[in-house]
Each structure stands twice: as C-alpha cells, then as structure tokens.
Amino acid sequence: MTALSVLALTVAPVLAAPELGFMERTELRLRNPGDAVDAEQWAGARLRLVMPRQTFSLSYLPRLSFTDVFYDVTVDLLHAAELTADFEWRKARLSFAEHAAYGTRSFTALAPAQGDVVIGNPGQRIVTVTGPVDYGSSDTTLTLTLELGRRSDLELSGGYLFDGGLDDEAKTVIPFVHGPRARVEWRYQLARRDTLGSALEGERLYSDDGFDDTELRSDLLRWRERWAHEWSPGTTTELSAGAALARTTALDEGAEWFAIGSGSLSKTIRTGPNAEFLNLETLVQVDVTIDRLVGLPDQRLDVALRGTWTRDPYTLFAGLGHTQSLRWDEPNSLVLYSGDVGARYQWTRALMWEGGFRAAYQTVRAPTTTATASAAEGFNWVVLVALQAQTDSFERRRVSAADEKESEDP
C-alpha cells in the first residue's frame, strides 16, 4: 500500500463527515400597539464537522426585519453567527461556544401613540428615537465537564459577555453591558431516579447608558442546592433552594441577601395509538436578576404553565406566564402577565407552517417612574403566521443539542 493510499484512507472519513444545512423562515405579524404589520426573514447556513471525538459547527443566520411595512417602514439587518467546538475524552469533555451579532435594531414597534420612544424595563427613562440604532453582542462560553466517579461529575464553566448599543446614541436606547461570569456545579446520582446537585455561579456586569462617562457595576452571586426525581418514565420533578448576594455601585446600602428557589414538573402523556403525546410543563421560581437596562438587582417571582400536543404532522401549543417583582418600591419593579397559543403543520419533510397569537399585559408599580409607567403599562398582542424551510442537517443539529443537554442535566 502506497503512502498516498494510506493518506486517502485516513482523510476520507473526515471528508465524508461534514454536514451542510440551510434554513429560511419568513414571518408576518399583525401587532398592537400601532395596528401595524411587521415582517421578518431569517436565511442562513450551518456547516458541521463530526469526528470520532470532536465536533465543530459554524453557522450564519442573519435576520432582516421590516417594521410597519405598509405605512412608515423601518428596515433592520442583524448579522448573527455561532461557532461551537466539542472535544471528548474518556472522563472529560470540553465545550466552546461563541455567539455573536452585529447590525441595527429598531424599537418603534413599542412606541405609544404620542411619538417614537423606547420603553425599556420599568425604571428606564424614556428616550426619543429617530431611527435604527447600532447594536452588537458577543457571548463566549468555555465549559469543562469531568467524570469524578461512576455516579458523580463536576462541571466548570466561564465566559464573557458584550451586549448593547455601540455608540452614545444607541446606548441611551440599549445600554452597553459587559462582564465576566463563572459557574461550578457538582452532580451526584443518589439513586436510579434521584439526582442531587450543588451549584455556585457569579457574574459581574458593567453598564454604560450613554449619558455620562461613568459605568455602573453590578455583582451577583448565586448558590443553589437541587434535587431531581423521576417518578415514572414520563414524569419528572425538580426542586431547588439557595441564596443570592447582589451588590451595585448605584446604591449605598452595600450587599443584599435574597432567598431563591424553584419547583418544576414535567409530564408526558400518551393520548392515542398513533404516536400522540401531550407534554405538560410547570414552573414556580423566585430568583434575582440584574436588570440590564437599569443595572439594579430585582427579585422576581415567575410562574409558568405550558402544554404541547403532538400528532404528526400537527402540533398544538399553549402557555401562560406571570412575572412580578417582589419589592414594589424599586424603580424597576413590574407585574407582567403573558400568554400564547398556536399550531404547527409539518407540510413536507423540509417545509413547516406555523401560526399563533401572543399577548401580554404589564403594570408598573414603582412610585417614582410615573412617565415610564404611563408608557409601559397596557395590553399588547401579536398575531403571526410563518413559513419555515430547513434541511435535515439543521434539524439533526437542533435535536442533537437537545439530546446533549438532557444527558448533561439529569
């Protein structure tokens, strides 16, 4: 056997492995406020290289948006790319992910009748907008998973985020935030159906709203203990409890402690002989987040219920959600009710129709933000219809990612 033949046999499996996929989605939306029609189009490609112990993926999926297409159209183009790499060894796995976006974004769809203004999270000042603003983001994450024993593993991850407006005018609309984050979690398989987890995570965000030269710094540290139990092959519950420590340079009170916790239930029910399934998911959660528009910690209660019924080629889905701040006197406190209902039809292997209705009602309780409250409060709804086409490789990548998450999160 010649050296050329050996090289061909070595390289051939690698050359046969690349998968090239394409996706295109066109979505039309009728919305209120404004009683306007918006349109968005995604079109892109993904290249995936699969080797025995390494997987690489590169995708480019730009979004073209048209706001109020019949009267005063605004056009935005947002370039989005993703790069991932996974390396596997006998008892270790290293994953790298980079998500980046650059382009323009418009917020005139959120404007009330009196003019073009941007409404951020409650507490953010009202800013006049004359057109699209320059926006960019970069989210980098590196994760190392180590198998410590037959029943336990350790996950270490870190990353850095850049996100927001790219110039002073854009920062008044979308404050530019950046900062590092880190996370460590230990998981232990207590029994065949019981898993324990202990996690510690932290982040530091610097925020620039474009109005002065100072940056607001916010720190958040969370600790959680988690227990997951599989009651049956289709029923799983998860409980968690812990504490959060938050501190921001905008307040003089120093660091604050918050109680956090959550409970969730996932149940899959077979409803018929023809592969018909109903999946129900519920969530109750108390957590602390750093509001990126105002840079302040906000302790919130989240309640969600979602149901999905599938019988090929049909899928029906509906969901309800409720979010409220637990401290009413904060400048970013809110009460938000949301819901959606819709359907999908897998017309062919590559084509899918989707339609739905989404609605939200928001109330601002903060007593010091009367102007913002008057603009942000109210009922908003959207009716949408979409046609999506994609190749199998895009679907395989999506399913593979979901499978990997399930294998990593017991």
Backbone torsions as a table, in degrees:
resi	resn	phi	psi	omega
1	MET	NA	130.2	-177.6
2	THR	-79.2	163.9	178.1
3	ALA	-62.5	-32.8	178.8
4	LEU	-66.0	-37.5	178.9
5	SER	-67.4	-41.3	177.4
6	VAL	-61.6	-42.5	178.4
7	LEU	-63.4	-39.3	179.9
8	ALA	-65.1	-41.7	179.3
9	LEU	-67.9	-29.2	179.4
10	THR	-76.3	-40.3	-174.5
11	VAL	-84.1	-26.6	-174.1
12	ALA	-57.5	-46.0	179.3
13	PRO	-61.1	-34.8	179.3
14	VAL	-69.1	-41.3	-179.6
15	LEU	-67.5	-28.5	-179.3
16	ALA	-80.9	-15.9	-173.4
17	ALA	-79.1	-30.6	-173.3
18	PRO	-57.8	138.8	176.5
19	GLU	-119.2	127.8	178.7
20	LEU	-113.7	121.4	-178.4
21	GLY	-123.9	155.5	-179.5
22	PHE	-131.1	149.1	178.2
23	MET	-144.9	139.4	175.8
24	GLU	-141.5	132.3	179.0
25	ARG	-137.4	129.1	175.6
26	THR	-117.4	127.6	-175.0
27	GLU	-130.0	130.4	174.9
28	LEU	-111.8	138.2	-177.4
29	ARG	-135.1	132.2	168.6
30	LEU	-101.8	123.2	-171.5
31	ARG	-129.3	160.7	170.4
32	ASN	-137.1	129.4	20.3
33	PRO	-79.3	159.3	176.8
34	GLY	102.1	-20.8	-176.5
35	ASP	46.6	47.6	-175.1
36	ALA	-114.2	164.1	176.9
37	VAL	-110.2	125.3	176.0
38	ASP	-113.5	157.7	178.3
39	ALA	-139.5	143.8	175.7
40	GLU	-137.4	147.3	178.8
41	GLN	-137.7	128.9	172.3
42	TRP	-111.2	136.9	176.7
43	ALA	-151.9	124.2	-177.7
44	GLY	-167.2	-173.6	-175.9
45	ALA	-141.1	155.8	176.7
46	ARG	-133.2	131.1	175.0
47	LEU	-111.1	126.2	-176.9
48	ARG	-127.3	130.4	179.5
49	LEU	-116.1	120.8	-176.4
50	VAL	-114.2	124.4	175.3
51	MET	-125.8	170.1	-174.3
52	PRO	-53.2	-40.4	-177.3
53	ARG	-127.5	9.5	178.7
54	GLN	-136.9	144.5	175.5
55	THR	-136.9	130.4	179.1
56	PHE	-125.0	143.3	-179.9
57	SER	-143.0	135.9	177.2
58	LEU	-135.5	124.6	-178.6
59	SER	-133.4	151.9	176.4
60	TYR	-135.8	118.2	-174.4
61	LEU	-138.2	81.7	179.5
62	PRO	-73.1	155.1	-180.0
63	ARG	-122.2	124.6	177.8
64	LEU	-108.5	120.8	-174.5
65	SER	-118.0	139.6	175.7
66	PHE	-124.3	114.3	-179.6
67	THR	-99.4	127.3	179.8
68	ASP	56.9	67.1	-170.7
69	VAL	-68.2	-21.7	-173.8
70	PHE	-96.7	-15.8	-174.3
71	TYR	-123.5	-69.5	-177.4
72	ASP	-126.7	77.9	-170.9
73	VAL	-70.6	138.7	172.4
74	THR	-122.5	130.8	-175.5
75	VAL	-110.7	131.2	176.4
76	ASP	-127.9	142.9	175.2
77	LEU	-128.3	119.4	-179.8
78	LEU	-118.6	113.4	177.2
79	HIS	-81.4	132.2	-179.3
80	ALA	-133.8	134.8	-179.4
81	ALA	-138.4	154.7	179.7
82	GLU	-141.2	134.3	176.7
83	LEU	-128.2	125.9	178.1
84	THR	-131.3	151.3	176.6
85	ALA	-148.2	133.8	179.5
86	ASP	-128.0	133.5	178.4
87	PHE	-125.8	130.8	-177.1
88	GLU	-121.9	137.2	171.7
89	TRP	-124.2	-172.2	-174.5
90	ARG	-62.9	-43.6	-178.5
91	LYS	-129.5	25.1	-179.3
92	ALA	-151.5	153.4	176.7
93	ARG	-144.0	132.6	179.5
94	LEU	-119.3	126.6	-178.0
95	SER	-125.8	138.5	177.1
96	PHE	-126.2	136.6	179.0
97	ALA	-141.4	133.6	176.7
98	GLU	-131.2	122.4	176.6
99	HIS	-117.5	125.7	-176.8
100	ALA	-135.0	147.1	178.1
101	ALA	-146.0	146.5	178.4
102	TYR	-153.9	136.5	177.7
103	GLY	159.8	-146.4	-179.4
104	THR	-122.5	152.1	176.3
105	ARG	-137.7	143.2	178.0
106	SER	-120.3	149.1	-177.9
107	PHE	-126.8	19.5	179.6
108	THR	-65.9	-21.2	177.2
109	ALA	-65.3	-20.1	178.8
110	LEU	-91.4	-2.5	-172.0
111	ALA	-76.0	138.0	172.9
112	PRO	-75.4	179.2	-171.9
113	ALA	-66.2	-24.0	-172.7
114	GLN	-77.8	-6.6	178.1
115	GLY	157.5	-179.2	-178.7
116	ASP	-86.4	104.3	176.9
117	VAL	-133.7	157.7	175.7
118	VAL	-102.2	133.9	178.1
119	ILE	-112.4	107.0	176.5
120	GLY	-86.3	-165.6	172.3
121	ASN	-59.1	148.5	-178.9
122	PRO	-51.6	135.3	-175.0
123	GLY	108.3	-22.5	177.4
124	GLN	-82.1	137.0	-178.9
125	ARG	-65.1	158.6	177.7
126	ILE	-83.6	129.8	-175.1
127	VAL	-124.0	128.8	177.4
128	THR	-71.6	135.7	-177.5
129	VAL	-123.2	129.7	179.8
130	THR	-97.7	-12.0	-179.4
131	GLY	175.8	-165.0	179.8
132	PRO	-61.2	150.5	177.7
133	VAL	-116.5	150.9	179.1
134	ASP	-76.3	131.5	-174.8
135	TYR	-134.2	145.9	176.0
136	GLY	-151.8	154.4	177.6
137	SER	-153.5	151.9	174.6
138	SER	-148.4	122.4	-178.4
139	ASP	-125.6	111.0	-176.2
140	THR	-113.7	132.7	-178.5
141	THR	-138.0	135.7	175.0
142	LEU	-125.3	125.9	-174.9
143	THR	-127.8	131.8	176.5
144	LEU	-120.3	123.7	178.5
145	THR	-114.3	125.1	-177.4
146	LEU	-117.1	132.5	175.0
147	GLU	-86.6	109.8	-177.0
148	LEU	-84.0	-26.8	-178.9
149	GLY	-168.0	-172.0	-178.3
150	ARG	-66.0	-26.4	-175.9
151	ARG	-117.3	-3.3	-174.0
152	SER	-134.1	153.1	173.3
153	ASP	-146.1	165.3	-177.6
154	LEU	-129.4	131.9	180.0
155	GLU	-119.1	127.0	178.3
156	LEU	-120.6	130.5	-179.6
157	SER	-143.9	153.5	177.1
158	GLY	-153.4	158.5	-178.9
159	GLY	-168.5	179.3	179.4
160	TYR	-144.1	141.3	-176.1
161	LEU	-121.9	135.1	165.0
162	PHE	-122.8	131.4	-177.8
163	ASP	-162.2	134.0	173.7
164	GLY	135.8	-166.7	179.9
165	GLY	-68.6	149.2	-173.2
166	LEU	-101.2	-9.9	175.5
167	ASP	-134.6	176.7	-173.9
168	ASP	-61.9	-39.5	179.4
169	GLU	-66.1	-43.4	-179.2
170	ALA	-66.6	-33.6	-179.2
171	LYS	-67.1	-26.7	176.2
172	THR	-69.7	-20.8	178.2
173	VAL	-94.2	-50.4	177.7
174	ILE	-124.6	97.4	179.6
175	PRO	-52.8	140.7	179.6
176	PHE	-85.1	120.9	179.8
177	VAL	-118.7	146.8	175.4
178	HIS	-154.6	154.7	179.0
179	GLY	162.3	165.7	-178.6
180	PRO	-90.3	165.7	173.9
181	ARG	-148.8	156.8	179.1
182	ALA	-150.4	155.8	-177.1
183	ARG	-154.2	141.1	173.1
184	VAL	-136.1	133.3	-179.9
185	GLU	-139.1	133.8	173.9
186	TRP	-110.5	131.0	-178.6
187	ARG	-122.4	142.2	-177.9
188	TYR	-137.4	127.2	177.8
189	GLN	-83.7	92.9	-175.4
190	LEU	-65.4	-42.0	178.0
191	ALA	-149.1	-179.0	-176.1
192	ARG	-59.8	-31.3	-177.4
193	ARG	-116.3	8.4	-177.2
194	ASP	-126.0	132.6	179.1
195	THR	-132.0	133.4	175.4
196	LEU	-108.0	149.9	178.4
197	GLY	-146.9	145.6	176.6
198	SER	-132.9	123.7	-173.5
199	ALA	-131.6	143.8	174.4
200	LEU	-131.7	125.7	-178.4
201	GLU	-139.9	149.6	-179.6
202	GLY	-146.5	155.0	177.5
203	GLU	-148.7	151.2	174.6
204	ARG	-130.7	124.9	-178.3
205	LEU	-119.5	132.4	171.3
206	TYR	-105.3	130.2	-174.7
207	SER	-121.7	134.1	178.2
208	ASP	-125.8	113.4	-177.6
209	ASP	-93.7	4.9	174.5
210	GLY	82.1	-2.6	-176.9
211	PHE	-91.3	-23.3	177.3
212	ASP	-148.4	-178.5	-175.5
213	ASP	-90.0	-0.2	-178.1
214	THR	-93.4	146.4	176.5
215	GLU	-106.3	135.8	176.0
216	LEU	-85.8	129.6	179.6
217	ARG	-109.0	132.9	179.0
218	SER	-130.3	132.6	178.5
219	ASP	-117.6	140.8	179.5
220	LEU	-140.9	127.9	178.4
221	LEU	-126.1	127.8	-179.4
222	ARG	-121.9	142.8	172.1
223	TRP	-130.5	131.1	-177.5
224	ARG	-135.1	143.4	167.3
225	GLU	-113.9	133.6	-171.0
226	ARG	-130.5	143.3	174.7
227	TRP	-133.7	125.1	177.9
228	ALA	-118.4	137.0	-178.5
229	HIS	-134.9	132.2	176.7
230	GLU	-100.0	106.0	-177.5
231	TRP	-74.9	-32.6	178.2
232	SER	-157.0	171.7	179.5
233	PRO	-56.7	-19.9	-179.2
234	GLY	-115.9	4.8	-176.2
235	THR	-130.4	122.2	-178.7
236	THR	-136.4	137.9	173.9
237	THR	-122.2	155.6	177.4
238	GLU	-144.3	131.7	178.0
239	LEU	-123.4	142.7	177.0
240	SER	-144.6	153.5	178.3
241	ALA	-152.2	149.8	-179.5
242	GLY	179.6	-155.8	-177.7
243	ALA	-146.1	156.3	179.0
244	ALA	-130.9	144.0	177.6
245	LEU	-120.8	120.9	-176.9
246	ALA	-124.5	144.7	178.3
247	ARG	-149.1	140.4	179.0
248	THR	-140.7	147.7	179.1
249	THR	-74.9	-7.6	179.2
250	ALA	-78.3	-16.9	-178.0
251	LEU	-119.6	149.8	-179.0
252	ASP	-98.3	1.7	-176.1
253	GLU	-75.7	-12.1	-176.6
254	GLY	86.0	-161.1	-178.1
255	ALA	-74.6	148.4	179.1
256	GLU	-123.6	141.6	175.3
257	TRP	-98.9	142.8	178.1
258	PHE	-134.7	145.0	171.7
259	ALA	-87.0	137.1	178.9
260	ILE	-132.4	156.5	178.6
261	GLY	-179.9	167.2	-179.3
262	SER	-158.1	160.0	173.1
263	GLY	-144.8	135.9	-178.1
264	SER	-140.2	152.8	177.9
265	LEU	-136.6	131.6	175.6
266	SER	-126.2	127.0	-176.9
267	LYS	-137.9	131.4	176.6
268	THR	-113.5	126.9	-176.7
269	ILE	-120.9	129.1	174.2
270	ARG	-81.9	121.7	-174.1
271	THR	-105.6	-2.4	-179.5
272	GLY	-169.8	171.3	-176.1
273	PRO	-78.3	-13.0	-173.9
274	ASN	-102.1	52.8	178.8
275	ALA	54.2	45.0	177.1
276	GLU	-97.5	129.6	-176.8
277	PHE	-136.6	143.8	172.2
278	LEU	-118.3	121.5	179.5
279	ASN	-111.2	124.9	-179.4
280	LEU	-115.6	135.4	178.5
281	GLU	-134.0	131.6	177.5
282	THR	-128.8	150.6	-178.5
283	LEU	-148.6	133.4	169.4
284	VAL	-127.6	124.8	-172.2
285	GLN	-146.0	138.5	169.5
286	VAL	-118.7	120.5	-175.4
287	ASP	-145.8	167.9	177.1
288	VAL	-117.2	132.9	177.8
289	THR	-130.5	153.3	173.5
290	ILE	-91.1	114.0	178.8
291	ASP	-67.0	115.3	-174.8
292	ARG	-70.2	-18.4	179.9
293	LEU	-85.7	-25.3	-179.7
294	VAL	-122.6	-10.7	176.4
295	GLY	72.8	17.8	-177.7
296	LEU	-110.9	147.5	176.4
297	PRO	-71.6	142.2	-179.6
298	ASP	-137.2	118.6	175.8
299	GLN	-86.8	122.1	-172.1
300	ARG	-128.5	149.1	172.1
301	LEU	-102.9	127.7	177.5
302	ASP	-120.9	131.0	175.3
303	VAL	-128.8	130.0	-176.9
304	ALA	-141.8	144.6	175.0
305	LEU	-137.6	128.5	-177.9
306	ARG	-140.7	138.5	178.3
307	GLY	-130.8	140.6	178.9
308	THR	-135.7	124.3	177.3
309	TRP	-112.2	129.4	-175.8
310	THR	-126.8	129.9	168.0
311	ARG	-147.1	105.0	-174.9
312	ASP	-51.1	132.0	6.5
313	PRO	-97.0	21.4	-174.5
314	TYR	-106.3	147.4	173.2
315	THR	-140.7	127.5	175.3
316	LEU	-115.8	140.5	-179.0
317	PHE	-144.4	153.7	178.0
318	ALA	-157.0	151.0	-179.4
319	GLY	-154.4	152.5	175.7
320	LEU	-131.5	144.2	-179.8
321	GLY	-145.0	151.2	177.2
322	HIS	-141.8	128.3	177.9
323	THR	-130.2	133.5	176.2
324	GLN	-148.7	142.5	175.0
325	SER	-74.4	141.2	-177.6
326	LEU	-89.8	-7.7	176.2
327	ARG	-121.8	105.8	-171.1
328	TRP	-72.2	-21.6	-173.8
329	ASP	-86.5	-0.2	179.8
330	GLU	-79.7	149.6	-177.5
331	PRO	-70.3	-8.1	177.8
332	ASN	-118.2	26.6	-179.9
333	SER	-80.6	147.1	-176.1
334	LEU	-154.6	164.4	168.2
335	VAL	-130.7	125.6	-175.0
336	LEU	-133.8	126.7	172.6
337	TYR	-112.3	136.0	-178.1
338	SER	-143.1	158.1	178.6
339	GLY	-163.2	157.8	176.9
340	ASP	-153.5	154.5	176.5
341	VAL	-148.9	141.8	-177.4
342	GLY	-170.8	-177.0	-177.3
343	ALA	-149.0	151.9	173.7
344	ARG	-127.3	147.9	177.5
345	TYR	-133.3	116.2	179.5
346	GLN	-82.1	91.5	-172.7
347	TRP	-63.7	-52.9	174.3
348	THR	-132.8	-178.1	178.3
349	ARG	-58.9	-30.3	-174.7
350	ALA	-106.6	-17.8	-174.0
351	LEU	-113.1	139.0	179.7
352	MET	-138.8	134.6	172.0
353	TRP	-99.0	146.6	176.5
354	GLU	-144.9	139.5	175.9
355	GLY	-143.7	153.0	-178.3
356	GLY	-173.1	175.0	179.5
357	PHE	-134.0	129.9	178.2
358	ARG	-125.9	142.8	-179.4
359	ALA	-145.3	153.8	178.9
360	ALA	-151.3	144.6	175.0
361	TYR	-130.6	124.7	-175.9
362	GLN	-121.7	137.6	175.5
363	THR	-127.0	133.0	178.7
364	VAL	-104.0	127.5	-175.8
365	ARG	-102.9	-9.7	-174.3
366	ALA	-65.1	126.3	-175.6
367	PRO	-74.6	-14.5	-175.2
368	THR	-98.9	8.2	-176.6
369	THR	-128.6	57.1	-175.9
370	THR	-62.1	-43.4	-178.3
371	ALA	-65.6	-44.9	179.1
372	THR	-65.7	-38.9	-179.4
373	ALA	-62.4	-42.5	-178.9
374	SER	-64.3	-27.8	-179.8
375	ALA	-86.1	-35.2	-172.6
376	ALA	-87.6	-25.7	-177.5
377	GLU	-70.2	151.0	173.4
378	GLY	134.9	-177.1	-175.8
379	PHE	-107.8	126.5	177.7
380	ASN	-125.2	144.4	178.0
381	TRP	-144.4	158.9	-179.8
382	VAL	-142.2	132.7	169.4
383	VAL	-110.0	129.0	-175.1
384	LEU	-131.4	153.1	171.5
385	VAL	-141.2	138.1	-174.0
386	ALA	-143.0	149.6	172.6
387	LEU	-122.4	124.8	-177.2
388	GLN	-125.6	134.2	176.8
389	ALA	-124.9	134.3	178.9
390	GLN	-155.2	152.4	178.4
391	THR	-84.7	168.5	-177.0
392	ASP	-62.4	-33.3	-176.8
393	SER	-65.0	-33.2	174.9
394	PHE	-65.8	-41.7	179.8
395	GLU	-67.4	-40.8	179.0
396	ARG	-62.8	-38.6	179.2
397	ARG	-64.2	-41.6	-179.1
398	ARG	-66.3	-46.3	-179.4
399	VAL	-64.8	-40.1	179.9
400	SER	-61.1	-41.6	178.9
401	ALA	-63.3	-39.9	178.5
402	ALA	-65.6	-41.3	179.6
403	ASP	-63.3	-39.9	-179.7
404	GLU	-64.6	-39.8	179.6
405	LYS	-63.8	-41.7	179.8
406	GLU	-63.3	-37.1	-179.3
407	SER	-71.5	-28.6	-179.0
408	GLU	-85.7	-33.7	-178.8
409	ASP	-104.3	98.2	-176.4
410	PRO	-59.4	NA	NA
